[in-house]
Amino acid sequence: MNHLQKQILSFLEECNRERCVSKIAQKYDKNLEVVRAELVILANKKLIAIKKSTTGKISRATISPKGKQCFREATAIKGSVQEQINELKQKLSALEASFIRAKENPTGENKQSLLDNANTVQSVAYGLNSFFKVGLDILK
């Protein structure tokens, strides 16, 4: 799913009702035909339902139950990954501080603290790996 498709899905999820194509195009500053092309792709994936005008062009779109589920799963994973990233940032800061302490004062206690913090950072990084794999699978 490309960025515009994700934005459209997000917009339709937020609105939780049928939206006209021109409103979607206006929101993301895109050409109507570009938005219609993305809507066709989302409709083919059964993530949205579309209505056509009498001329046969797509005029309105609504998020489908499958689209809502896909959006919620992606959002939940994004939140979990963000939590893991924030934890990793904290651990990296602690690792940096212990590295500086061990460099300035290489006592056994400071060296052990550095080693402990390095192991913690490594375990958090390994935990992120599974989130990235799941996230990539969802985006395919």
C-alpha positions as CSV (number, residue, x, y, z in Angstrom):
1,M,0.0,0.0,0.0
2,N,1.5,3.4,-1.0
3,H,1.4,6.5,1.2
4,L,-1.6,8.1,-0.5
5,Q,-3.6,4.9,-0.1
6,K,-2.8,4.8,3.6
7,Q,-3.8,8.5,3.9
8,I,-7.1,7.8,2.1
9,L,-7.8,4.8,4.3
10,S,-7.0,6.8,7.4
11,F,-9.3,9.7,6.3
12,L,-12.2,7.3,5.6
13,E,-11.7,5.6,9.0
14,E,-11.7,9.0,10.8
15,C,-14.8,10.1,9.0
16,N,-16.6,6.8,9.5
17,R,-19.0,7.7,6.7
18,E,-19.2,8.0,2.9
19,R,-16.9,10.8,1.5
20,C,-16.9,12.3,-2.0
21,V,-13.8,12.0,-4.1
22,S,-13.4,15.7,-4.4
23,K,-13.2,16.1,-0.6
24,I,-10.5,13.4,-0.5
25,A,-8.6,15.0,-3.4
26,Q,-8.9,18.4,-1.7
27,K,-7.7,17.1,1.7
28,Y,-4.5,15.7,0.2
29,D,-4.0,18.3,-2.5
30,K,-4.2,15.7,-5.3
31,N,-5.8,15.6,-8.8
32,L,-9.2,13.9,-8.9
33,E,-8.0,11.2,-11.3
34,V,-5.0,10.4,-9.1
35,V,-7.4,9.9,-6.2
36,R,-9.8,7.8,-8.3
37,A,-6.9,5.5,-9.4
38,E,-5.9,4.9,-5.8
39,L,-9.6,4.3,-4.8
40,V,-9.8,1.6,-7.5
41,I,-6.8,-0.1,-6.1
42,L,-8.2,0.0,-2.6
43,A,-11.6,-1.2,-3.8
44,N,-10.0,-4.1,-5.6
45,K,-8.3,-5.1,-2.3
46,K,-11.8,-4.9,-0.7
47,L,-10.6,-2.2,1.7
48,I,-13.2,0.3,0.6
49,A,-16.6,0.4,-1.2
50,I,-17.1,2.9,-4.0
51,K,-20.1,4.5,-5.7
52,K,-20.1,5.6,-9.3
53,S,-21.8,8.6,-10.8
54,T,-24.1,8.3,-13.8
55,T,-21.1,9.0,-16.0
56,G,-19.4,5.9,-14.6
57,K,-16.7,7.8,-12.6
58,I,-16.1,7.0,-9.0
59,S,-17.9,9.7,-7.0
60,R,-17.9,8.5,-3.4
61,A,-16.0,6.1,-1.1
62,T,-16.6,4.3,2.2
63,I,-14.2,2.2,4.2
64,S,-15.2,-1.4,4.4
65,P,-15.1,-3.7,7.5
66,K,-11.9,-5.3,6.0
67,G,-10.4,-1.9,5.5
68,K,-11.2,-0.9,9.1
69,Q,-9.6,-4.1,10.4
70,C,-6.5,-3.5,8.2
71,F,-6.3,0.1,9.4
72,R,-6.6,-0.9,13.0
73,E,-4.0,-3.6,12.8
74,A,-1.5,-1.3,11.1
75,T,-2.2,1.4,13.7
76,A,-1.7,-1.0,16.6
77,I,1.5,-2.3,15.1
78,K,2.7,1.3,14.5
79,G,2.0,2.1,18.2
80,S,3.8,-1.0,19.4
81,V,6.8,-0.2,17.2
82,Q,6.9,3.4,18.4
83,E,6.9,2.2,22.1
84,Q,9.8,-0.1,21.3
85,I,11.7,2.7,19.5
86,N,11.2,5.0,22.5
87,E,12.5,2.2,24.8
88,L,15.5,1.7,22.6
89,K,16.2,5.4,22.6
90,Q,16.2,5.4,26.4
91,K,18.4,2.4,26.6
92,L,20.8,3.9,24.1
93,S,21.1,7.0,26.2
94,A,21.8,4.9,29.2
95,L,24.4,3.0,27.2
96,E,26.1,6.2,26.1
97,A,26.2,7.5,29.7
98,S,27.7,4.3,31.0
99,F,30.2,4.3,28.1
100,I,31.3,7.8,29.1
101,R,31.6,6.8,32.8
102,A,33.6,3.7,31.9
103,K,35.9,5.7,29.7
104,E,36.5,8.4,32.2
105,N,36.8,6.0,35.2
106,P,37.4,2.4,34.1
107,T,36.4,0.7,37.4
108,G,35.0,-2.8,37.5
109,E,31.6,-1.4,38.4
110,N,31.5,1.0,35.5
111,K,32.7,-1.6,33.1
112,Q,30.0,-4.0,34.3
113,S,27.4,-1.2,34.0
114,L,28.5,-0.7,30.4
115,L,28.2,-4.4,29.6
116,D,24.8,-4.7,31.2
117,N,23.5,-1.7,29.3
118,A,24.9,-3.1,26.0
119,N,23.1,-6.4,26.6
120,T,19.9,-4.5,27.3
121,V,20.1,-2.5,24.1
122,Q,20.8,-5.7,22.2
123,S,17.7,-7.5,23.6
124,V,15.5,-4.5,22.8
125,A,16.8,-4.3,19.3
126,Y,16.1,-8.0,18.8
127,G,12.5,-7.4,20.0
128,L,12.1,-4.8,17.3
129,N,13.0,-7.2,14.6
130,S,9.8,-9.2,14.8
131,F,7.7,-6.0,14.7
132,F,9.4,-4.9,11.5
133,K,8.8,-8.3,9.9
134,V,5.1,-8.2,10.8
135,G,4.8,-4.6,9.6
136,L,6.4,-5.4,6.2
137,D,4.0,-8.3,5.8
138,I,1.0,-6.1,6.4
139,L,2.2,-3.5,3.9
140,K,2.7,-6.0,1.1
